[in-house]
Amino acid sequence: MNRIASHPLACSAEEFIFRYRAGQSQVTSETEYPEPEVDPITQQKFITSYGQKRMCFAEVCVRLPGSGQIDIDGKNLLEAFPDLGNREQIMFPFLVTHTLGKVDVKAILSGTGTSSPANALRLGISRCLASLLPDEKGRQRLLVSGLLTQDDRFAERKKPGQKKARKKPI
């Protein structure tokens, strides 16, 4: 019915089309982002958020304006993530919003692995930047890039009588 309704001459049969056409639902709620707080000592705006990927959690605090310093569990970015691909994942929200070197990040990670903590940190940074930056400059770019979407995949559980989740006995 949508294809028929989009036809240029559909206005002549509009009453008939809309009688059988299913109603379209409107987006009723958007994700609300908290307002940033202001540090009374340094007068910097800051926001604290979280990110999660599988069993890795990241609590992230982003301060604006900043010098570009990234502190992860007391280590800098190079010490915390020696792999280049993981560092690129973490830096991607800054590249999308053009804030590379303009904000300070302090993060606390829990969980093990190499790529899951990096993805959890990326989600936390993206949520913080979405709160700090104006809509057209920050939120829209992050949303279009898919950086505000959490990856909800988990490992499949092991089934009884099998060696792994999907491996069948011979």
Order of alpha helices (4+ residues) and beta strands (2+ residues): alpha-alpha-beta-beta-beta-beta-beta-alpha-alpha-beta-alpha-alpha
